[in-house]
């Protein structure tokens, strides 16, 4: 699949909307209705609930650290921050914005994989919109089509580490989870939960 010209270099090809994935698996994944819409937030200002963490390998173990929350305002800045970290086997980044959605990024060599927990966030948040643009997924302006929780991007981003597409989709669709809770749950399944918990504590403060 060709990548849009505006995409950051190296964005990997596998892209799936959870609705399309569900259709291909007998409908086991469904769209979940969101109780409330986030409202009109189009500014790139960083909020108190915004966070970014990086996960990387040192020798034989996973480590994690907080990144400046300002990277949540720009996808390219976030990817570049991940590229600058030396790591055996690439780096992983998580960002949460406004208690509303999270983004997962995986950088391995020249390849970049992206996952957005809820594409409806693109109506109001620059980071979500930039992820969809990088994936060459249209950002709809029809409010009637933006009332469901629909993950987008590489559903198999962590499959080789033990988190399958169905489980990632279920975590993203859980409306009871704040972004930091969803990220912590994913990290636990990927066996670097303790490191990410410490990074989240630093990123979000007391």
ROZA-369310 format. One record per residue (C-alpha): residue in three letters; x, y negated, z negated. Coordinates in steps of 0.05 Angstrom, whole numbers, padded with zeros to 5 digits. Last residue first. Layout:
BEGIN
ALA, X, Y, Z
...
This chain:
BEGIN
UNK, 00038, -00262, -00835
UNK, 00067, -00273, -00766
UNK, 00038, -00251, -00700
UNK, 00103, -00238, -00663
UNK, 00142, -00214, -00723
UNK, 00088, -00166, -00746
UNK, 00079, -00144, -00674
UNK, 00153, -00127, -00669
UNK, 00149, -00085, -00732
UNK, 00088, -00048, -00706
UNK, 00123, -00038, -00640
UNK, 00182, -00003, -00673
UNK, 00137, 00040, -00716
UNK, 00094, 00061, -00656
UNK, 00150, 00085, -00611
UNK, 00124, 00154, -00598
UNK, 00083, 00139, -00535
UNK, 00018, 00155, -00571
UNK, 00038, 00107, -00626
UNK, 00055, 00053, -00575
UNK, -00014, 00060, -00544
UNK, -00048, 00053, -00611
UNK, -00005, -00008, -00629
UNK, -00022, -00039, -00562
UNK, -00097, -00027, -00573
UNK, -00092, -00056, -00643
UNK, -00054, -00117, -00619
UNK, -00106, -00129, -00564
UNK, -00163, -00125, -00615
UNK, -00199, -00058, -00615
UNK, -00274, -00052, -00628
UNK, -00290, -00062, -00554
UNK, -00257, 00005, -00536
UNK, -00253, 00002, -00460
UNK, -00178, -00007, -00459
UNK, -00167, 00053, -00504
UNK, -00213, 00096, -00461
UNK, -00177, 00076, -00397
UNK, -00109, 00093, -00427
UNK, -00137, 00160, -00448
UNK, -00164, 00176, -00379
UNK, -00100, 00155, -00344
UNK, -00055, 00200, -00386
UNK, -00008, 00178, -00442
UNK, 00050, 00227, -00448
UNK, 00111, 00188, -00428
UNK, 00105, 00208, -00354
UNK, 00033, 00183, -00355
UNK, 00053, 00114, -00381
UNK, 00036, 00071, -00319
UNK, -00014, 00122, -00294
UNK, -00072, 00072, -00293
UNK, -00030, 00025, -00251
UNK, -00073, -00036, -00243
UNK, -00143, -00054, -00268
UNK, -00184, -00043, -00330
UNK, -00258, -00061, -00323
UNK, -00297, -00087, -00383
UNK, -00362, -00111, -00353
UNK, -00397, -00178, -00346
UNK, -00356, -00207, -00290
UNK, -00396, -00186, -00229
UNK, -00455, -00231, -00247
UNK, -00407, -00289, -00256
UNK, -00389, -00287, -00182
UNK, -00322, -00321, -00175
UNK, -00285, -00257, -00159
UNK, -00210, -00250, -00165
UNK, -00189, -00206, -00107
UNK, -00138, -00151, -00123
UNK, -00071, -00160, -00089
UNK, -00035, -00129, -00148
UNK, 00006, -00193, -00159
UNK, -00059, -00233, -00152
UNK, -00092, -00189, -00204
UNK, -00034, -00199, -00252
UNK, -00035, -00274, -00240
UNK, -00109, -00278, -00257
UNK, -00097, -00241, -00322
UNK, -00040, -00288, -00340
UNK, -00080, -00350, -00321
UNK, -00140, -00335, -00366
UNK, -00213, -00354, -00353
UNK, -00241, -00315, -00293
UNK, -00182, -00267, -00296
UNK, -00207, -00240, -00362
UNK, -00259, -00199, -00324
UNK, -00201, -00155, -00302
UNK, -00198, -00122, -00370
UNK, -00139, -00081, -00396
UNK, -00090, -00104, -00343
UNK, -00035, -00056, -00322
UNK, 00027, -00072, -00281
UNK, 00084, -00030, -00255
UNK, 00149, -00063, -00233
UNK, 00202, -00028, -00191
UNK, 00271, -00056, -00178
UNK, 00303, -00015, -00233
UNK, 00247, 00007, -00280
UNK, 00204, -00049, -00307
UNK, 00138, -00029, -00340
UNK, 00086, -00082, -00355
UNK, 00025, -00076, -00400
UNK, -00026, -00132, -00405
UNK, -00075, -00143, -00461
UNK, -00145, -00173, -00467
UNK, -00190, -00216, -00510
UNK, -00160, -00231, -00578
UNK, -00134, -00296, -00546
UNK, -00081, -00263, -00503
UNK, -00042, -00199, -00516
UNK, 00024, -00182, -00482
UNK, 00060, -00116, -00477
UNK, 00127, -00104, -00443
UNK, 00164, -00040, -00426
UNK, 00237, -00036, -00406
UNK, 00278, 00010, -00362
UNK, 00309, 00079, -00373
UNK, 00368, 00059, -00415
UNK, 00359, -00014, -00432
UNK, 00393, -00081, -00424
UNK, 00341, -00136, -00433
UNK, 00343, -00189, -00378
UNK, 00292, -00153, -00335
UNK, 00239, -00157, -00389
UNK, 00247, -00232, -00396
UNK, 00243, -00237, -00320
UNK, 00177, -00199, -00320
UNK, 00147, -00246, -00372
UNK, 00171, -00308, -00336
UNK, 00140, -00282, -00271
UNK, 00074, -00268, -00306
UNK, 00067, -00338, -00334
UNK, 00029, -00362, -00396
UNK, 00042, -00300, -00437
UNK, 00116, -00317, -00434
UNK, 00101, -00374, -00483
UNK, 00092, -00322, -00538
UNK, 00167, -00319, -00546
UNK, 00186, -00245, -00545
UNK, 00181, -00198, -00605
UNK, 00225, -00137, -00610
UNK, 00222, -00063, -00597
UNK, 00270, -00004, -00601
UNK, 00264, 00066, -00573
UNK, 00317, 00117, -00591
UNK, 00373, 00157, -00559
UNK, 00424, 00103, -00542
UNK, 00384, 00039, -00544
UNK, 00318, 00043, -00506
UNK, 00272, -00015, -00494
UNK, 00204, -00043, -00516
UNK, 00188, -00117, -00508
UNK, 00134, -00154, -00546
UNK, 00088, -00212, -00528
UNK, 00036, -00246, -00570
UNK, -00024, -00292, -00566
UNK, -00069, -00298, -00628
UNK, -00045, -00368, -00646
UNK, -00058, -00392, -00575
UNK, -00010, -00408, -00520
UNK, -00033, -00463, -00474
UNK, -00041, -00443, -00401
UNK, -00107, -00478, -00396
UNK, -00166, -00443, -00362
UNK, -00208, -00425, -00422
UNK, -00281, -00426, -00403
UNK, -00316, -00376, -00447
UNK, -00291, -00309, -00471
UNK, -00354, -00272, -00452
UNK, -00391, -00236, -00506
UNK, -00416, -00164, -00518
UNK, -00375, -00135, -00462
UNK, -00409, -00081, -00421
UNK, -00368, -00018, -00412
UNK, -00352, 00008, -00342
UNK, -00350, 00084, -00337
UNK, -00297, 00137, -00336
UNK, -00319, 00210, -00327
UNK, -00353, 00193, -00262
UNK, -00333, 00256, -00224
UNK, -00260, 00242, -00223
UNK, -00255, 00202, -00158
UNK, -00313, 00158, -00177
UNK, -00281, 00144, -00244
UNK, -00216, 00123, -00210
UNK, -00255, 00073, -00167
UNK, -00289, 00044, -00228
UNK, -00222, 00041, -00265
UNK, -00193, -00001, -00211
UNK, -00130, 00030, -00184
UNK, -00061, 00006, -00160
UNK, 00000, 00049, -00145
UNK, 00046, 00005, -00102
UNK, 00100, -00020, -00149
UNK, 00115, -00093, -00157
UNK, 00188, -00100, -00137
UNK, 00191, -00174, -00125
UNK, 00137, -00215, -00160
UNK, 00074, -00217, -00116
UNK, 00060, -00277, -00073
UNK, 00069, -00238, -00009
UNK, 00015, -00188, -00029
UNK, 00041, -00117, -00036
UNK, 00030, -00067, 00019
UNK, 00000, 00000, 00000
